[in-house]
């Protein structure tokens, strides 16, 4: 079995979660059974809804907090009727507004606030119980009650001091006691005093053998616990981002990315590392030799794979750009908006469609409105883009740091040329300058006018001077090495060699 360790996942997931989803598909195709373990707490959403959203299968998912119960992560099937039956003969009134309902009981402000899976169903994800204006308990459901949180007033706020996790028959599986963020887990036969220790207990309970493979995608807060309890299993670390700080590195010292520092320092316990590009592999090996006097085993395996090349059956929309990412400030989508607005003065039918969700969405919407660009720059939300890229003429990227860039891979898989900054590693990997796009020179602190001017000039050159058909052909040619068959071979070789 291949066990893949992560922390969290969301509706606007990062590249790590999408990389895991791609990996899940590849491992299915080569008949290598795999589990994906998530160790974060998910109080606001059901885990399976989010893993299904990006392509995981339910039986591939393990959640730390249900691991010690007989519940398996699954969709919510607990209904409003089930909840009402649990109330018994108590008198109440019911009201609902969209995805939130209320059971209102007699007395001084006593009610249940019900959070449905969505506004159009009666499946209940969680219930908040309020008595005398104070939150006292929250119940969370899948097919039944999975866990409850208990609250008391503290400094004018509801303070969570206790969780109880249940089995399907309602019996208590274990408890979490929270004393001012000092956490203890109480099992029938033992006490566990920290969350890392709980993770270690889970890993130990997997009873790993030499035939198992452990892949750690995020080691923060759990790397040590995994390594201490992995037994004879082989352990690998996936590098998802730039692994060091160039500005703080010289001939005698290197500052590792703090997400990977522990994994690098424990190289004696790590059987292999995985980078997404050959450039990063060569650099990592060189740095290990220079600064640590060791030569690690490093594999290059793309974090994504293309099932096929996508060729449009109708003409691409002229002068159309697509960009797709989590909408976060570090993706610099606002830079792209400014540049396209500038180019619009000369190329009046230029368009930019922005796909994705995230914290920067409202700021982008405000920027587009203030620039009066709504007619040609659109926020498209979150979509499956598999058959969307090929409708556009080119891809535009504002990111200044990509360990790989799944959307870049998907873009060239649909023949798109790419304009992006000349930064490690994704843009260097996917853009052959002048042949399928442009790598714009970039350095930290680059003044805005110079940066924007470079983007504007690259866009104009692409649309007004270049042979786009040749650029499309070059992108398709580059994309062939990312076809699923190629990536599957790399994973098969790794799993059979280690």
N, C-alpha and C positions, 0 to 999 in steps of 0.2 A: 504494500500500500504506500502511496505517496501522500504525505500529510503536509499541507501548505498552511503556514501560520500568518495571520494578519491581525490587525486590531479592529478597525471599524469599517463601515460602509455607509453610504448615504444615497439620496436621490440624485445629488450632483457629485457623483463619485470621482475620485482622482484617477490618474493613469494606473496606479497600483492595482486597484480593483478591476479595471478593464483588462489589465495585463493578466490577472488571475483568471478572468472569464475566458480570455483567449486560450490560456493554458489548459483550462478545463476541457474545452472543445478538442484541442490537440490530443490530450491524454485519452479522451474517450475514443478518438479515431484510431489510436494505436493500441487500444485495449489495455491501458495502464490504469488500474483503479486508483482514484484519488479522492481525498477529503480536503475541504477548505475550512479552516478553523478560525472563527472570529472571537476575540476575547474582550471586546468592549461591551458595555451595557447599552441596551437599546430601549430606553423607556418611552420614546415618542412614536416609534414606528415598529412594525413587525419585521423582523430580520428577513424572513423568506420573501416578503413583498419586494424588498430591495435587491436581494440576490437574484430573484427571478427577473427583475427589471433589466439586468445586464447579461442574462443568459446562463446563469448557473442552474443546475438541476437540484431539486430539493434534497435528494438523498446524498448529495455531495457535501452538504453543509453540516458542520458541527458548531454549536454555540457553547462557549464555556459554561454559561449559567444553567443550561438545561442538561449538560453532560452528566450531571450527578443526579438527575431525575430520570423517570422513564418517558418523559416527553421528548419527541423529536421535533426540531424546527419544522414548521409547516404553516400553511395559510390559516388565517383566523376563520373558524367555523362556529364560534360561540355566538349565539344570537340574542337579540333583545328579549325574545320569549324565554330563553334559558335564564336570563337575568331576572326577569319578572317572576319566574317560578321560584328563584332562590330567595325572593323577598317574603314569600309565604302569604299570610293573611293580612299583612300590614296595609293600611289604607294609604293611597298616594294618587297624585295626578301626574299625567305624562304630557310633556311638550317637546317639540323638536324644531331645530332651525338648521337645515343642511346636514352637516356631518356631526353635529353636537345635539344631544338630547338631555332631558332631565326627568328624573323621578322625584317628585316633590312630596315630602311626608309631612304629617302634622307636627306642630311644635315650632320651636324658635329657629327658623332658617336651617332646617334639616333636609338635605337632598343628595341625590346621586347625580353627578355630571357624567354623561356617557359620551365617549369618543368612538364614533363608528369608523370602520375602515375607510369609507368614503360616504359622500352625501346621498348616494343612490342605493345603499344596501342597509340591512339590519344586522350586519356582523359587528360585534362589539370588540374593539381592541383593548380599551381600558376604561375603568370607572373610577372617578374620584368621589370619595364619600366625605360630605361636609356636615358637621354638627355644631350648632350654635356659632355659626360663622367661621368655624375653624376646620381646616383640612385635617382629617384623622387617618385616612387610609386611601391607598390606590391599589386596585386589583388589575392584573394584566392577564389577558386570555389568548389561547390558541383554540384548541377544542374545548378546553376547560380552563380553570384558573391555574396559571403557571407560577406566578409569584405575587406577593402582596408587599407593599411598602407601608410603614406605619409612621405617623407624623405627630409632632407636638409643637405648640407655639414656643418660639425662642427668639428673643430680640425683635418681636413684632413680625416674625416670618414663620412659615411652616418648616419645621426642621425634621428631616427624615432620619430616624434613629435605628430602624430595624427593617430587614427584609426576611420574608419566609418563602422558600421555594417548595413546590408541591409535586407529588406524583399524580398520575391521572385519576387514581381513586380518592384523591383529596388528602392522602396522608402526607405528613411533613417529611421532606427529603433532607433539607439542611437549612441553616439560618445564617444571615449576615447581620452582625451587630456593629453599628456605626456610632462610635463615641467621639464626637468632634473630629471626624475623618480618621480616627484610629479604628481600623476595620479588623474584625475577627470573624472567621467562619466556623460555625459550630455544627459538626456532624455527630451522628449517634456514637461514633467510636473515636473521635479525635477533634482537636481544636487546631485551626489554621489561622495564623496571625497576620498574614499579608496577602494581597492579591497575587504578587509573583509566586508566593508559596502555593496558592490555589492553582495557578497555571501549572506549576511543577507537579502538583498532585494529579492533575488531569493527564499530563504527559506520561507520568509514571503509570497511570491506570490504563494507558493505551497498550502497555506491554509490548513495546517496540522490539523488533529483532533485527538481525543483520540483513534481512530481506526487505526491510522498510527504508523509506527515504523521507527525510524531513527537509522541507524547503521553507526558509524563513523570509518572508517578504517585508515584514516590519519587526524589528527586534526591540524597539524601545519598550522598556518596562517588562519584557518577557524573555529576552534573549538568554540571559543567564539561567532562568528557570528551565527553559527548553534544553539547553546544553547539559545541564546537570542531571537531567532525567531521560535523555534520549537513548541511553543504553548503547547497544551495538548498532543502532541505526546510523546510516550515513547522513550527514548534515550539510546543507548548502545554503548560501546566502545570495539572494537576487539583488543586484545593484540597480535601483530604479532612477537614480538622479546622479548629478555630478558628485563624485565621491570625495572631493577635497576643495579647499579654498585656495585659489591661485594667488590671491593678494597676500595671504599670510603664509606662503610657502617659499622657502629659499633653498640653497644648496645643502643646508644642514638640517632643516626642519620642515616637516609637512603638517599642515593642519587638516586633519580628516574631517569630512562632514560628520557632525555629531550623531547622525542616525546610523552611521556605519563604524564609528570609532571602536565600540566594544567588539563588534564582529571582526574587525581587522586585528585588534589586540589579541583576540583569542584564536588566531589563525591555526594554532596547533590542534584545536578542537574542531576546525572547519575542514571538511573534506573537499569542498569546491566552492567557487564563486561563479556567478553567472552575470555577464554584462550583455547588453542588448546590441552593442556594436563592436566591431573589431578594433576600432580606434580606441575605445575605452578599455578594452581588454589589454591591448599592448601597453597603454599608459599605466594601468593598474599594476601589471606585472613589473614594469620598469621601476615604478615607485616602491613597490615592496622590496625589490632587490636593492635599491639605493638606500632607503631609509630603515629597512628592517632586516636586511641581509637574508631574506628568504625568497623562494620562488613559489608562489601559490599555484594551485590548479584552477584555471579560469576558462570557462566555456563561453563562447559567443553564441547566444540564441536570441533571436528577435522576440520581443515580448508579445508580438501580435502575429497574425497570419491571415493571408487573403485566401478565401475559398476559391476565388476565380478573379480574373480581370474583368472589370465592368466597362463595356463599350456601349455608348448611347445609340439608340435606334433612331433618334431624331437629332437635329442640329442643336449644339449647345447654345445657350442664350448668350448673345454677343456681349463682350465687356463685363462679364459677370464674375464676381468673386464669392467664394464661400470661406468662412473660417469657423472652426468648431473647437470648443474647449470648455473646461469649467470656467465660469465667468468670475475670475478672481483678479485682483489688481496686478499680480505678478505675470499675468498673461498679456497685459498691455493692449487689450482690445481697443481701448480709448485712443491709442496712437494710430491704430488702423482707421478708426472713424475719422480722425482729423485729416489723415492723408487722403482718404477717398473723397472727402468733402472738397479738398483742394483740387484734386484731379477732375472732379465733376465740372469745374469751371471750363475745362477744355474738352473732356469726353462726357457729353451730356447724358448718354445712356448707360453710364457705368452704374453697377449695383454691387452692394455688399450684403450678404445674408449671414447673420451671426447666429450660430447654433450653440446651445448649451444653457445651463442654469448656474446660478451662484450668487455670492454676496454682492458682486459688482453690478448686478443687473439693473438696479434702479438708477445708479449713477450713469450707466450707459444710456438708459432710456432718456434721462434728463439731458445728457449731452447731445443726443440725436435730435431731441425736440428743440433745444436752444439753437442748434445749427440749422434748423429747418430742413433736415435731411431725411425725414420720415418716408418720403416717396421713393428713395433709392437705397436707404440703409435700414434693414429690418432685423429686429430681434425675433428669432424663430422658435425659441424654446428648445426643449429636449426632444430629440427624435432619433429613431433608427435611421442612420444615414447611408446604409449599405447601397441603396439604389438612388441616392440623392446627389452624391458628388458629381456623377457623370453628366448632370444637367448644366454644370457650370464650366466656364472656360479656364479658371485658375483658382489657386488657393493662396490665401494671405495669412501669414503668421506674425504675431507680435512678441512671442515668447523669447526671452533671453536665456533660458535654461531648460533644456529637454534632454533627459537621459536617452530617450528614443523618439517619442512622438507618434503615438498610434494614429492620430488623425493625419499626420504627414504620410504614413504608410498607406492609409486608406485613400488619401488623395491621389498618390501616384498610381495606386491600383485602379483608379478610374481615369488615368491618363492626364491628370492635372499638373501643369507646371506650378512651382511654388516660389513665392517671394517671402524671404525671411532673413533674419540676422545671421551673420557669420559667427555662430557660437556653437560650442560643443553641446550635444553630440548629434542630435537629430537632424538639424538643418544641414550640417556637413555631410551627413550620411545619405540624405535623400535629394539634395540639390547639387547638380553638376552645373556650376555657374555658366550661364549663357546657353546651356543646352536644354535644360528643363526648368528654367527659372533663374533667380538671382539671389546671391548671398550678400546682404548689405553689411558693410563694415560697421562694427559696433564696439564701444567700450563703455564701462560704467562711468556715469557722469557726463556722457555725451550730451551736448546742448540740444534743446528741443528742435530749434530751427534746422540744425544740421541733420539731425536724425529724421525729422519729417521730410526734409528736402530729398534725402536719399530714398526714402520709401516712394515718394511721389515720382521721382525720376525713373525708378525701377518699374513702376506701374505703367508710366507713359511708354517706356521702351518696349515693354512686353506687349501692350495693346496696339501701339502705333507703328512699331518697326519690325517686330519679330515674326517669324513663320510659326504660328501656333500649332499647325498640324505636325511639324517636325518636333516641337516640344512635347506634344501629346505622345508621339511615338517613342520619344526618349524616356518619358516617365513610365510608359507601359513596359519598356525593356528593363528598366531598373526594378520594376515591381515584381518581376518574375522570381527573383530570389526570395521573395516573401510569400510565395504561394504556400498553401497549407502543406502540400506534399514535401516541400523543402524543409519547412520548420518541423514537421513531424519526424523527418529523418534525424534532425539534430537532437530532438528529445529522445528518440529511440536509442540513438547512439549513447547519450549521456546515461540513461537509465540502465543500459546493458553493460556499460563500461565501469560505472562506479561500484 
